Amino acid sequence: MTKRKNSNRKPFEDLGTKQKKRRSRDLTDKYSSDLVFATISKLKDEGQNNIASVIEYMVKNPESIKNLQDLITKPTSKETFSPQKSLALGLVIYLKLSKWQYITLRESAIQEGLKYLYPSYYCVQKEKNVCFPPEPKN
């Protein structure tokens, strides 16, 4: 049985995910250090020095990968209407939003990548309850 020549192979861009993984695995098994060096060199040539230095650091310090993953996945800032300041509650009251409308508004913001723009409806309800005077004890 003869192997297929490289000239008969499909271009990498036309491959499916599984085929790309298989072909990449074949390369990385043989040339992993070469590929890392080539990637870093190419990034530097293209002026992507920051990305190249991150890759270099990760290759030299694999134990810090978890820290980088945490840093990437954690939100950089929580830009939110503060329920403590009643901004979200004020929005609900001023616009006379129903629970469904508020939740729909919040879900739309989340889908656009603004996960922390609006607090949950539960938090807004808690803030609303804080605004009422305590019930008299009998």
The first five atom37 places (N, CA, C, CB, O) and aatype in JSON, in Angstrom:
{
  "aatype": [12, 16, 11, 1, 11, 2, 15, 2, 1, 11, 14, 13, 6, 3, 10, 7, 16, 11, 5, 11, 11, 1, 1, 15, 1, 3, 10, 16, 3, 11, 18, 15, 15, 3, 10, 19, 13, 0, 16, 9, 15, 11, 10, 11, 3, 6, 7, 5, 2, 2, 9, 0, 15, 19, 9, 6, 18, 12, 19, 11, 2, 14, 6, 15, 9, 11, 2, 10, 5, 3, 10, 9, 16, 11, 14, 16, 15, 11, 6, 16, 13, 15, 14, 5, 11, 15, 10, 0, 10, 7, 10, 19, 9, 18, 10, 11, 10, 15, 11, 17, 5, 18, 9, 16, 10, 1, 6, 15, 0, 9, 5, 6, 7, 10, 11, 18, 10, 18, 14, 15, 18, 18, 4, 19, 5, 11, 6, 11, 2, 19, 4, 13, 14, 14, 6, 14, 11, 2],
  "atom_mask": [
    [1, 1, 1, 1, 1],
    [1, 1, 1, 1, 1],
    [1, 1, 1, 1, 1],
    [1, 1, 1, 1, 1],
    [1, 1, 1, 1, 1],
    [1, 1, 1, 1, 1],
    [1, 1, 1, 1, 1],
    [1, 1, 1, 1, 1],
    [1, 1, 1, 1, 1],
    [1, 1, 1, 1, 1],
    [1, 1, 1, 1, 1],
    [1, 1, 1, 1, 1],
    [1, 1, 1, 1, 1],
    [1, 1, 1, 1, 1],
    [1, 1, 1, 1, 1],
    [1, 1, 1, 0, 1],
    [1, 1, 1, 1, 1],
    [1, 1, 1, 1, 1],
    [1, 1, 1, 1, 1],
    [1, 1, 1, 1, 1],
    [1, 1, 1, 1, 1],
    [1, 1, 1, 1, 1],
    [1, 1, 1, 1, 1],
    [1, 1, 1, 1, 1],
    [1, 1, 1, 1, 1],
    [1, 1, 1, 1, 1],
    [1, 1, 1, 1, 1],
    [1, 1, 1, 1, 1],
    [1, 1, 1, 1, 1],
    [1, 1, 1, 1, 1],
    [1, 1, 1, 1, 1],
    [1, 1, 1, 1, 1],
    [1, 1, 1, 1, 1],
    [1, 1, 1, 1, 1],
    [1, 1, 1, 1, 1],
    [1, 1, 1, 1, 1],
    [1, 1, 1, 1, 1],
    [1, 1, 1, 1, 1],
    [1, 1, 1, 1, 1],
    [1, 1, 1, 1, 1],
    [1, 1, 1, 1, 1],
    [1, 1, 1, 1, 1],
    [1, 1, 1, 1, 1],
    [1, 1, 1, 1, 1],
    [1, 1, 1, 1, 1],
    [1, 1, 1, 1, 1],
    [1, 1, 1, 0, 1],
    [1, 1, 1, 1, 1],
    [1, 1, 1, 1, 1],
    [1, 1, 1, 1, 1],
    [1, 1, 1, 1, 1],
    [1, 1, 1, 1, 1],
    [1, 1, 1, 1, 1],
    [1, 1, 1, 1, 1],
    [1, 1, 1, 1, 1],
    [1, 1, 1, 1, 1],
    [1, 1, 1, 1, 1],
    [1, 1, 1, 1, 1],
    [1, 1, 1, 1, 1],
    [1, 1, 1, 1, 1],
    [1, 1, 1, 1, 1],
    [1, 1, 1, 1, 1],
    [1, 1, 1, 1, 1],
    [1, 1, 1, 1, 1],
    [1, 1, 1, 1, 1],
    [1, 1, 1, 1, 1],
    [1, 1, 1, 1, 1],
    [1, 1, 1, 1, 1],
    [1, 1, 1, 1, 1],
    [1, 1, 1, 1, 1],
    [1, 1, 1, 1, 1],
    [1, 1, 1, 1, 1],
    [1, 1, 1, 1, 1],
    [1, 1, 1, 1, 1],
    [1, 1, 1, 1, 1],
    [1, 1, 1, 1, 1],
    [1, 1, 1, 1, 1],
    [1, 1, 1, 1, 1],
    [1, 1, 1, 1, 1],
    [1, 1, 1, 1, 1],
    [1, 1, 1, 1, 1],
    [1, 1, 1, 1, 1],
    [1, 1, 1, 1, 1],
    [1, 1, 1, 1, 1],
    [1, 1, 1, 1, 1],
    [1, 1, 1, 1, 1],
    [1, 1, 1, 1, 1],
    [1, 1, 1, 1, 1],
    [1, 1, 1, 1, 1],
    [1, 1, 1, 0, 1],
    [1, 1, 1, 1, 1],
    [1, 1, 1, 1, 1],
    [1, 1, 1, 1, 1],
    [1, 1, 1, 1, 1],
    [1, 1, 1, 1, 1],
    [1, 1, 1, 1, 1],
    [1, 1, 1, 1, 1],
    [1, 1, 1, 1, 1],
    [1, 1, 1, 1, 1],
    [1, 1, 1, 1, 1],
    [1, 1, 1, 1, 1],
    [1, 1, 1, 1, 1],
    [1, 1, 1, 1, 1],
    [1, 1, 1, 1, 1],
    [1, 1, 1, 1, 1],
    [1, 1, 1, 1, 1],
    [1, 1, 1, 1, 1],
    [1, 1, 1, 1, 1],
    [1, 1, 1, 1, 1],
    [1, 1, 1, 1, 1],
    [1, 1, 1, 1, 1],
    [1, 1, 1, 1, 1],
    [1, 1, 1, 0, 1],
    [1, 1, 1, 1, 1],
    [1, 1, 1, 1, 1],
    [1, 1, 1, 1, 1],
    [1, 1, 1, 1, 1],
    [1, 1, 1, 1, 1],
    [1, 1, 1, 1, 1],
    [1, 1, 1, 1, 1],
    [1, 1, 1, 1, 1],
    [1, 1, 1, 1, 1],
    [1, 1, 1, 1, 1],
    [1, 1, 1, 1, 1],
    [1, 1, 1, 1, 1],
    [1, 1, 1, 1, 1],
    [1, 1, 1, 1, 1],
    [1, 1, 1, 1, 1],
    [1, 1, 1, 1, 1],
    [1, 1, 1, 1, 1],
    [1, 1, 1, 1, 1],
    [1, 1, 1, 1, 1],
    [1, 1, 1, 1, 1],
    [1, 1, 1, 1, 1],
    [1, 1, 1, 1, 1],
    [1, 1, 1, 1, 1],
    [1, 1, 1, 1, 1],
    [1, 1, 1, 1, 1]
  ],
  "atom_positions": [
    [[0.85, -1.18, 0.0], [0.0, 0.0, 0.0], [0.89, 1.24, 0.0], [-0.96, 0.0, 1.22], [1.77, 1.36, 0.84]],
    [[0.66, 2.13, -0.92], [1.48, 3.32, -1.01], [0.77, 4.51, -0.38], [1.83, 3.62, -2.47], [-0.46, 4.6, -0.4]],
    [[1.58, 5.4, 0.16], [1.02, 6.61, 0.76], [0.7, 7.61, -0.34], [1.99, 7.23, 1.79], [1.32, 7.62, -1.4]],
    [[-0.27, 8.45, -0.06], [-0.62, 9.49, -1.02], [0.47, 10.54, -1.03], [-1.98, 10.12, -0.68], [1.07, 10.85, 0.0]],
    [[0.72, 11.09, -2.18], [1.68, 12.17, -2.28], [1.05, 13.44, -1.75], [2.16, 12.36, -3.74], [-0.17, 13.62, -1.81]],
    [[1.89, 14.33, -1.22], [1.4, 15.6, -0.68], [0.69, 16.44, -1.73], [2.55, 16.38, -0.1], [-0.18, 17.24, -1.38]],
    [[1.04, 16.27, -3.01], [0.4, 17.07, -4.06], [-1.07, 16.7, -4.24], [1.14, 16.9, -5.39], [-1.85, 17.5, -4.74]],
    [[-1.45, 15.5, -3.82], [-2.84, 15.06, -3.94], [-3.68, 15.44, -2.73], [-2.89, 13.57, -4.15], [-4.89, 15.22, -2.72]],
    [[-3.06, 15.98, -1.73], [-3.78, 16.31, -0.5], [-4.63, 17.56, -0.68], [-2.8, 16.49, 0.65], [-4.29, 18.46, -1.44]],
    [[-5.73, 17.58, 0.05], [-6.58, 18.78, 0.06], [-5.85, 19.89, 0.79], [-7.96, 18.48, 0.73], [-5.06, 19.63, 1.7]],
    [[-6.1, 21.14, 0.41], [-5.52, 22.25, 1.17], [-6.06, 22.23, 2.61], [-5.84, 23.62, 0.49], [-7.2, 21.83, 2.85]],
    [[-5.25, 22.66, 3.53], [-5.61, 22.62, 4.95], [-6.91, 23.37, 5.21], [-4.48, 23.23, 5.79], [-7.72, 22.92, 6.03]],
    [[-7.12, 24.49, 4.53], [-8.31, 25.31, 4.75], [-9.59, 24.59, 4.37], [-8.2, 26.61, 3.96], [-10.66, 24.89, 4.9]],
    [[-9.5, 23.62, 3.44], [-10.68, 22.9, 2.96], [-11.02, 21.67, 3.81], [-10.47, 22.47, 1.53], [-12.03, 21.01, 3.57]],
    [[-10.19, 21.37, 4.79], [-10.41, 20.19, 5.62], [-11.45, 20.45, 6.68], [-9.1, 19.75, 6.26], [-11.7, 21.59, 7.08]],
    [[-12.07, 19.36, 7.15], [-12.97, 19.43, 8.28], [-12.17, 19.48, 9.57], [0.0, 0.0, 0.0], [-10.94, 19.32, 9.55]],
    [[-12.85, 19.7, 10.68], [-12.18, 19.84, 11.97], [-11.37, 18.6, 12.33], [-13.2, 20.11, 13.05], [-10.22, 18.71, 12.76]],
    [[-11.96, 17.42, 12.17], [-11.25, 16.19, 12.52], [-10.0, 15.99, 11.67], [-12.18, 14.97, 12.36], [-8.95, 15.6, 12.18]],
    [[-10.12, 16.28, 10.38], [-8.97, 16.13, 9.49], [-7.88, 17.14, 9.83], [-9.39, 16.29, 8.02], [-6.69, 16.81, 9.79]],
    [[-8.28, 18.37, 10.17], [-7.28, 19.37, 10.58], [-6.55, 18.92, 11.84], [-7.96, 20.74, 10.82], [-5.33, 19.08, 11.95]],
    [[-7.29, 18.37, 12.79], [-6.66, 17.9, 14.02], [-5.69, 16.76, 13.73], [-7.73, 17.43, 15.03], [-4.58, 16.73, 14.27]],
    [[-6.1, 15.84, 12.87], [-5.25, 14.7, 12.54], [-3.96, 15.16, 11.85], [-6.0, 13.71, 11.63], [-2.87, 14.71, 12.2]],
    [[-4.12, 16.05, 10.87], [-2.93, 16.53, 10.15], [-2.03, 17.35, 11.08], [-3.35, 17.39, 8.93], [-0.8, 17.24, 11.0]],
    [[-2.62, 18.14, 11.95], [-1.83, 18.93, 12.89], [-1.11, 18.03, 13.88], [-2.71, 19.93, 13.65], [0.04, 18.27, 14.23]],
    [[-1.79, 16.97, 14.32], [-1.18, 16.04, 15.28], [0.03, 15.36, 14.64], [-2.21, 14.96, 15.75], [1.06, 15.16, 15.29]],
    [[-0.09, 15.01, 13.36], [1.04, 14.39, 12.66], [2.24, 15.34, 12.64], [0.63, 14.02, 11.21], [3.38, 14.91, 12.85]],
    [[1.97, 16.62, 12.4], [3.06, 17.6, 12.37], [3.66, 17.83, 13.75], [2.57, 18.93, 11.81], [4.88, 17.87, 13.92]],
    [[2.79, 17.97, 14.75], [3.29, 18.29, 16.09], [4.06, 17.13, 16.69], [2.14, 18.67, 17.01], [4.99, 17.34, 17.47]],
    [[3.68, 15.88, 16.33], [4.45, 14.75, 16.84], [5.89, 14.8, 16.35], [3.79, 13.43, 16.41], [6.81, 14.47, 17.1]],
    [[6.09, 15.2, 15.11], [7.42, 15.21, 14.53], [8.19, 16.51, 14.77], [7.32, 14.97, 13.05], [9.4, 16.49, 15.01]],
    [[7.48, 17.65, 14.71], [8.18, 18.93, 14.65], [7.69, 19.94, 15.68], [8.03, 19.51, 13.28], [7.63, 21.13, 15.37]],
    [[7.34, 19.52, 16.87], [6.72, 20.45, 17.82], [7.6, 21.65, 18.15], [6.37, 19.72, 19.09], [7.11, 22.78, 18.15]],
    [[8.88, 21.45, 18.43], [9.74, 22.58, 18.77], [9.98, 23.47, 17.55], [11.08, 22.08, 19.32], [10.09, 24.68, 17.68]],
    [[10.06, 22.86, 16.37], [10.22, 23.64, 15.14], [8.99, 24.51, 14.89], [10.46, 22.71, 13.93], [9.11, 25.68, 14.5]],
    [[7.81, 23.94, 15.12], [6.57, 24.7, 14.9], [6.45, 25.88, 15.87], [5.36, 23.77, 15.05], [6.02, 26.96, 15.48]],
    [[6.82, 25.65, 17.11], [6.76, 26.74, 18.09], [7.71, 27.86, 17.67], [7.13, 26.22, 19.5], [7.34, 29.03, 17.69]],
    [[8.93, 27.49, 17.3], [9.9, 28.5, 16.88], [9.41, 29.24, 15.64], [11.26, 27.85, 16.61], [9.53, 30.46, 15.55]],
    [[8.87, 28.5, 14.67], [8.38, 29.12, 13.43], [7.21, 30.06, 13.72], [7.95, 28.05, 12.42], [7.12, 31.14, 13.14]],
    [[6.32, 29.65, 14.61], [5.18, 30.49, 14.98], [5.64, 31.78, 15.62], [4.24, 29.74, 15.92], [5.17, 32.86, 15.26]],
    [[6.55, 31.68, 16.57], [7.05, 32.86, 17.27], [7.77, 33.79, 16.29], [7.99, 32.46, 18.41], [7.59, 35.01, 16.33]],
    [[8.59, 33.21, 15.43], [9.31, 34.02, 14.44], [8.36, 34.74, 13.5], [10.28, 33.15, 13.64], [8.54, 35.92, 13.2]],
    [[7.35, 34.03, 13.04], [6.38, 34.62, 12.11], [5.61, 35.76, 12.79], [5.39, 33.55, 11.6], [5.38, 36.8, 12.18]],
    [[5.22, 35.56, 14.04], [4.51, 36.61, 14.77], [5.38, 37.85, 14.94], [4.06, 36.09, 16.13], [4.9, 38.98, 14.78]],
    [[6.64, 37.64, 15.26], [7.55, 38.77, 15.42], [7.75, 39.51, 14.1], [8.9, 38.3, 15.97], [7.79, 40.74, 14.07]],
    [[7.87, 38.75, 13.01], [8.03, 39.36, 11.69], [6.82, 40.21, 11.32], [8.26, 38.28, 10.63], [6.95, 41.22, 10.63]],
    [[5.65, 39.79, 11.77], [4.41, 40.51, 11.46], [4.12, 41.64, 12.46], [3.25, 39.55, 11.43], [3.09, 42.3, 12.38]],
    [[5.05, 41.85, 13.4], [4.86, 42.92, 14.37], [3.99, 42.54, 15.55], [0.0, 0.0, 0.0], [3.58, 43.41, 16.32]],
    [[3.7, 41.27, 15.71], [2.88, 40.79, 16.81], [3.77, 40.36, 17.98], [1.97, 39.6, 16.35], [3.71, 39.22, 18.44]],
    [[4.6, 41.28, 18.44], [5.57, 40.95, 19.48], [4.92, 40.55, 20.81], [6.48, 42.13, 19.71], [5.45, 39.69, 21.51]],
    [[3.8, 41.15, 21.14], [3.14, 40.82, 22.4], [2.67, 39.37, 22.41], [1.94, 41.75, 22.64], [2.88, 38.65, 23.39]],
    [[2.05, 38.95, 21.33], [1.57, 37.57, 21.24], [2.75, 36.61, 21.23], [0.7, 37.37, 19.99], [2.71, 35.56, 21.88]],
    [[3.79, 36.96, 20.5], [4.98, 36.11, 20.43], [5.61, 35.94, 21.82], [6.02, 36.69, 19.45], [6.02, 34.85, 22.19]],
    [[5.68, 37.03, 22.57], [6.29, 36.93, 23.9], [5.43, 36.1, 24.85], [6.52, 38.32, 24.49], [5.96, 35.41, 25.72]],
    [[4.11, 36.16, 24.71], [3.23, 35.34, 25.54], [3.44, 33.87, 25.22], [1.74, 35.72, 25.33], [3.54, 33.04, 26.13]],
    [[3.52, 33.54, 23.94], [3.74, 32.14, 23.55], [5.1, 31.66, 24.04], [3.64, 31.99, 22.01], [5.22, 30.55, 24.56]],
    [[6.12, 32.49, 23.88], [7.45, 32.12, 24.38], [7.41, 31.85, 25.88], [8.48, 33.23, 24.08], [7.96, 30.85, 26.36]],
    [[6.76, 32.73, 26.61], [6.68, 32.58, 28.06], [5.94, 31.3, 28.43], [5.98, 33.8, 28.69], [6.36, 30.57, 29.33]],
    [[4.83, 31.01, 27.74], [4.04, 29.82, 28.04], [4.83, 28.54, 27.75], [2.74, 29.83, 27.24], [4.72, 27.56, 28.49]],
    [[5.62, 28.55, 26.67], [6.42, 27.38, 26.34], [7.49, 27.15, 27.41], [7.08, 27.55, 24.95], [7.76, 26.01, 27.79]],
    [[8.09, 28.24, 27.9], [9.14, 28.12, 28.91], [8.58, 27.89, 30.31], [10.0, 29.38, 28.92], [9.27, 27.33, 31.16]],
    [[7.33, 28.29, 30.57], [6.71, 28.18, 31.9], [5.33, 27.53, 31.79], [6.6, 29.57, 32.56], [4.33, 28.2, 32.02]],
    [[5.27, 26.26, 31.45], [3.96, 25.62, 31.26], [3.12, 25.59, 32.54], [4.15, 24.22, 30.75], [1.9, 25.46, 32.46]],
    [[3.75, 25.7, 33.7], [2.99, 25.68, 34.95], [2.12, 26.92, 35.12], [3.94, 25.55, 36.13], [1.19, 26.91, 35.93]],
    [[2.4, 27.97, 34.39], [1.62, 29.21, 34.53], [0.46, 29.3, 33.54], [2.52, 30.39, 34.35], [-0.22, 30.33, 33.49]],
    [[0.23, 28.26, 32.78], [-0.86, 28.28, 31.8], [-2.21, 28.44, 32.51], [-0.85, 26.98, 30.95], [-3.07, 29.18, 32.02]],
    [[-2.4, 27.77, 33.63], [-3.67, 27.87, 34.36], [-3.92, 29.32, 34.78], [-3.66, 26.96, 35.62], [-5.05, 29.8, 34.69]],
    [[-2.88, 30.02, 35.22], [-3.04, 31.42, 35.61], [-3.47, 32.27, 34.42], [-1.74, 31.96, 36.2], [-4.33, 33.15, 34.56]],
    [[-2.88, 32.02, 33.27], [-3.25, 32.77, 32.07], [-4.68, 32.47, 31.66], [-2.28, 32.46, 30.92], [-5.42, 33.37, 31.27]],
    [[-5.08, 31.22, 31.73], [-6.46, 30.86, 31.41], [-7.44, 31.57, 32.33], [-6.65, 29.34, 31.5], [-8.47, 32.07, 31.88]],
    [[-7.12, 31.6, 33.62], [-7.99, 32.3, 34.57], [-8.08, 33.78, 34.25], [-7.48, 32.1, 36.0], [-9.15, 34.38, 34.31]],
    [[-6.95, 34.36, 33.9], [-6.91, 35.78, 33.57], [-7.74, 36.08, 32.33], [-5.47, 36.23, 33.37], [-8.43, 37.11, 32.27]],
    [[-7.68, 35.21, 31.36], [-8.41, 35.41, 30.11], [-9.91, 35.24, 30.32], [-7.91, 34.44, 29.04], [-10.7, 36.02, 29.79]],
    [[-10.3, 34.23, 31.08], [-11.73, 33.93, 31.23], [-12.43, 34.82, 32.24], [-11.91, 32.5, 31.61], [-13.65, 34.97, 32.17]],
    [[-11.71, 35.4, 33.17], [-12.35, 36.3, 34.14], [-12.65, 37.63, 33.46], [-11.45, 36.52, 35.38], [-11.87, 38.11, 32.65]],
    [[-13.79, 38.21, 33.8], [-14.11, 39.51, 33.2], [-13.13, 40.57, 33.7], [-15.55, 39.93, 33.53], [-12.73, 40.56, 34.86]],
    [[-12.76, 41.47, 32.81], [-11.81, 42.51, 33.19], [-12.46, 43.56, 34.08], [-11.22, 43.17, 31.96], [-11.82, 44.1, 34.99]],
    [[-13.7, 43.83, 33.82], [-14.41, 44.77, 34.67], [-15.87, 44.39, 34.72], [-14.24, 46.22, 34.17], [-16.41, 43.85, 33.75]],
    [[-16.48, 44.66, 35.81], [-17.89, 44.37, 35.95], [-18.66, 45.67, 35.81], [-18.2, 43.68, 37.32], [-19.05, 46.3, 36.79]],
    [[-18.86, 46.07, 34.54], [-19.63, 47.26, 34.29], [-21.09, 46.88, 34.46], [-19.35, 47.86, 32.87], [-21.67, 46.22, 33.6]],
    [[-21.68, 47.29, 35.56], [-23.04, 46.89, 35.85], [-23.79, 48.03, 36.5], [-23.05, 45.67, 36.75], [-23.21, 48.9, 37.14]],
    [[-25.09, 47.99, 36.32], [-25.91, 48.87, 37.13], [-25.83, 48.31, 38.53], [-27.41, 48.96, 36.59], [-26.11, 47.13, 38.74]],
    [[-25.47, 49.12, 39.48], [-25.3, 48.65, 40.84], [-26.65, 48.51, 41.53], [-24.39, 49.58, 41.62], [-27.35, 49.51, 41.7]],
    [[-27.03, 47.3, 41.93], [-28.3, 47.17, 42.64], [-28.28, 47.94, 43.96], [-28.62, 45.7, 42.89], [-29.32, 48.37, 44.45]],
    [[-27.07, 48.11, 44.54], [-26.98, 48.86, 45.78], [-27.38, 50.31, 45.57], [-25.55, 48.78, 46.34], [-27.94, 50.93, 46.48]],
    [[-27.13, 50.86, 44.42], [-27.48, 52.25, 44.14], [-28.84, 52.36, 43.45], [-26.41, 52.91, 43.27], [-29.27, 53.45, 43.09]],
    [[-29.5, 51.23, 43.28], [-30.86, 51.17, 42.73], [-30.97, 51.63, 41.29], [-31.77, 51.98, 43.57], [-32.05, 52.02, 40.85]],
    [[-29.87, 51.61, 40.54], [-29.95, 52.04, 39.15], [-30.79, 51.09, 38.3], [-28.56, 52.16, 38.56], [-31.64, 51.52, 37.52]],
    [[-30.56, 49.79, 38.47], [-31.34, 48.83, 37.7], [-32.8, 48.88, 38.13], [-30.78, 47.4, 37.86], [-33.7, 48.78, 37.31]],
    [[-33.02, 49.04, 39.43], [-34.38, 49.16, 39.93], [-35.04, 50.41, 39.36], [-34.4, 49.19, 41.47], [-36.21, 50.38, 38.97]],
    [[-34.3, 51.5, 39.32], [-34.83, 52.74, 38.74], [-35.19, 52.55, 37.29], [0.0, 0.0, 0.0], [-36.19, 53.09, 36.82]],
    [[-34.38, 51.79, 36.55], [-34.65, 51.5, 35.15], [-35.96, 50.73, 35.02], [-33.49, 50.69, 34.53], [-36.79, 51.05, 34.17]],
    [[-36.14, 49.72, 35.86], [-37.35, 48.9, 35.82], [-38.58, 49.75, 36.14], [-37.24, 47.72, 36.82], [-39.61, 49.65, 35.47]],
    [[-38.47, 50.59, 37.16], [-39.62, 51.41, 37.57], [-39.9, 52.51, 36.56], [-39.37, 52.02, 38.96], [-41.06, 52.7, 36.18]],
    [[-38.88, 53.23, 36.13], [-39.07, 54.36, 35.23], [-39.65, 53.93, 33.88], [-37.75, 55.08, 35.02], [-40.53, 54.59, 33.34]],
    [[-39.14, 52.81, 33.36], [-39.63, 52.31, 32.07], [-40.83, 51.38, 32.21], [-38.52, 51.59, 31.35], [-41.38, 50.9, 31.22]],
    [[-41.23, 51.14, 33.46], [-42.37, 50.26, 33.76], [-42.2, 48.9, 33.11], [-43.68, 50.91, 33.29], [-43.11, 48.37, 32.46]],
    [[-41.0, 48.32, 33.3], [-40.68, 47.03, 32.7], [-41.3, 45.9, 33.51], [-39.16, 46.84, 32.59], [-41.25, 45.91, 34.74]],
    [[-41.87, 44.95, 32.81], [-42.33, 43.74, 33.48], [-41.12, 42.85, 33.75], [-43.41, 42.99, 32.62], [-40.02, 43.11, 33.26]],
    [[-41.34, 41.82, 34.51], [-40.25, 40.87, 34.79], [-39.74, 40.28, 33.47], [-40.73, 39.74, 35.76], [-38.53, 40.18, 33.26]],
    [[-40.65, 39.88, 32.6], [-40.29, 39.3, 31.32], [-39.49, 40.28, 30.47], [-41.53, 38.85, 30.57], [-38.5, 39.89, 29.85]],
    [[-39.91, 41.56, 30.44], [-39.2, 42.56, 29.65], [-37.78, 42.77, 30.18], [-39.96, 43.89, 29.66], [-36.83, 42.86, 29.4]],
    [[-37.63, 42.85, 31.51], [-36.31, 43.06, 32.1], [-35.39, 41.87, 31.8], [-36.42, 43.28, 33.62], [-34.24, 42.04, 31.42]],
    [[-35.93, 40.67, 31.97], [-35.11, 39.47, 31.72], [-34.73, 39.4, 30.25], [-35.88, 38.19, 32.15], [-33.6, 39.02, 29.92]],
    [[-35.64, 39.75, 29.35], [-35.34, 39.77, 27.92], [-34.26, 40.8, 27.61], [-36.61, 40.08, 27.1], [-33.34, 40.52, 26.84]],
    [[-34.36, 41.98, 28.21], [-33.34, 43.02, 28.03], [-31.98, 42.53, 28.52], [-33.74, 44.3, 28.78], [-30.97, 42.72, 27.84]],
    [[-31.96, 41.9, 29.68], [-30.71, 41.38, 30.25], [-30.12, 40.28, 29.38], [-30.96, 40.85, 31.67], [-28.91, 40.27, 29.13]],
    [[-30.96, 39.35, 28.91], [-30.47, 38.27, 28.07], [-29.92, 38.79, 26.74], [-31.58, 37.25, 27.81], [-28.94, 38.26, 26.22]],
    [[-30.54, 39.83, 26.21], [-30.03, 40.44, 24.97], [-28.64, 41.03, 25.19], [-31.0, 41.53, 24.46], [-27.76, 40.88, 24.35]],
    [[-28.46, 41.69, 26.32], [-27.16, 42.26, 26.64], [-26.11, 41.16, 26.81], [-27.24, 43.12, 27.92], [-24.97, 41.3, 26.36]],
    [[-26.49, 40.06, 27.46], [-25.57, 38.94, 27.66], [-25.16, 38.34, 26.32], [-26.22, 37.86, 28.56], [-24.0, 38.01, 26.13]],
    [[-26.12, 38.2, 25.4], [-25.81, 37.66, 24.08], [-24.85, 38.55, 23.3], [-27.09, 37.46, 23.28], [-24.11, 38.07, 22.44]],
    [[-24.86, 39.83, 23.6], [-23.95, 40.77, 22.94], [-22.6, 40.85, 23.65], [-24.58, 42.16, 22.87], [-21.75, 41.65, 23.28]],
    [[-22.41, 40.02, 24.68], [-21.13, 39.98, 25.37], [-21.06, 40.92, 26.57], [0.0, 0.0, 0.0], [-19.98, 41.12, 27.13]],
    [[-22.18, 41.5, 26.96], [-22.21, 42.42, 28.1], [-22.81, 41.7, 29.3], [-23.03, 43.71, 27.76], [-23.88, 42.05, 29.8]],
    [[-22.1, 40.69, 29.75], [-22.6, 39.79, 30.79], [-22.94, 40.51, 32.09], [-21.59, 38.72, 31.06], [-23.89, 40.13, 32.77]],
    [[-22.19, 41.53, 32.43], [-22.37, 42.18, 33.72], [-23.05, 43.54, 33.62], [-21.04, 42.33, 34.4], [-22.98, 44.34, 34.55]],
    [[-23.7, 43.82, 32.51], [-24.35, 45.11, 32.35], [-25.55, 45.24, 33.27], [-24.78, 45.31, 30.9], [-25.73, 46.27, 33.93]],
    [[-26.38, 44.21, 33.32], [-27.56, 44.23, 34.18], [-27.47, 43.12, 35.21], [-28.85, 44.08, 33.33], [-27.09, 42.0, 34.88]],
    [[-27.81, 43.42, 36.46], [-27.84, 42.35, 37.47], [-29.06, 41.46, 37.22], [-27.87, 42.95, 38.91], [-29.96, 41.81, 36.46]],
    [[-29.07, 40.32, 37.87], [-30.2, 39.41, 37.71], [-31.48, 40.05, 38.25], [-29.92, 38.07, 38.44], [-31.44, 40.98, 39.06]],
    [[-32.59, 39.54, 37.78], [-33.88, 40.08, 38.25], [-34.02, 39.85, 39.75], [-35.05, 39.42, 37.49], [-34.61, 40.67, 40.45]],
    [[-33.48, 38.74, 40.22], [-33.51, 38.44, 41.65], [-32.82, 39.54, 42.46], [-32.85, 37.08, 41.93], [-33.33, 39.96, 43.49]],
    [[-31.66, 40.01, 41.99], [-30.95, 41.09, 42.68], [-31.76, 42.39, 42.66], [-29.58, 41.33, 42.03], [-31.76, 43.14, 43.63]],
    [[-32.44, 42.64, 41.55], [-33.26, 43.85, 41.45], [-34.42, 43.76, 42.44], [-33.79, 44.05, 40.0], [-34.77, 44.74, 43.1]],
    [[-35.02, 42.58, 42.53], [-36.12, 42.39, 43.48], [-35.66, 42.56, 44.92], [-36.76, 41.01, 43.29], [-36.36, 43.14, 45.74]],
    [[-34.47, 42.05, 45.23], [-33.93, 42.23, 46.58], [-33.74, 43.71, 46.88], [-32.59, 41.49, 46.74], [-34.04, 44.17, 47.99]],
    [[-33.24, 44.47, 45.91], [-33.03, 45.91, 46.09], [-34.37, 46.61, 46.26], [-32.27, 46.5, 44.89], [-34.48, 47.56, 47.05]],
    [[-35.37, 46.16, 45.54], [-36.7, 46.76, 45.67], [-37.24, 46.54, 47.08], [-37.68, 46.16, 44.62], [-37.84, 47.44, 47.67]],
    [[-37.04, 45.36, 47.61], [-37.52, 45.05, 48.97], [-36.8, 45.89, 50.02], [-37.34, 43.57, 49.28], [-37.37, 46.2, 51.06]],
    [[-35.54, 46.25, 49.76], [-34.79, 47.09, 50.69], [-35.38, 48.49, 50.75], [-33.31, 47.15, 50.29], [-35.3, 49.16, 51.78]],
    [[-35.99, 48.94, 49.65], [-36.54, 50.29, 49.57], [-37.81, 50.46, 50.39], [-36.82, 50.65, 48.14], [-38.16, 51.58, 50.77]],
    [[-38.51, 49.36, 50.68], [-39.74, 49.47, 51.46], [-39.41, 49.54, 52.93], [-40.67, 48.29, 51.18], [-38.43, 48.93, 53.37]],
    [[-40.2, 50.27, 53.7], [-39.97, 50.28, 55.16], [-40.29, 48.91, 55.74], [-40.84, 51.39, 55.86], [-41.09, 48.16, 55.18]],
    [[-39.67, 48.57, 56.86], [-39.93, 47.26, 57.45], [-41.39, 47.18, 57.91], [-38.97, 47.0, 58.63], [-41.99, 48.17, 58.33]],
    [[-41.93, 45.98, 57.8], [-43.31, 45.78, 58.22], [-43.38, 45.88, 59.74], [-43.86, 44.42, 57.73], [-42.5, 45.37, 60.44]],
    [[-44.43, 46.53, 60.25], [-44.56, 46.66, 61.72], [-44.8, 45.29, 62.36], [-45.72, 47.64, 62.11], [-45.51, 44.45, 61.81]],
    [[-44.21, 45.12, 63.5], [-44.38, 43.85, 64.23], [-45.59, 43.98, 65.12], [-43.11, 43.49, 65.05], [-45.73, 44.98, 65.83]],
    [[-46.45, 43.0, 65.11], [-47.67, 43.02, 65.93], [-47.44, 42.37, 67.25], [-48.82, 42.35, 65.23], [-48.35, 42.29, 68.07]]
  ]
}
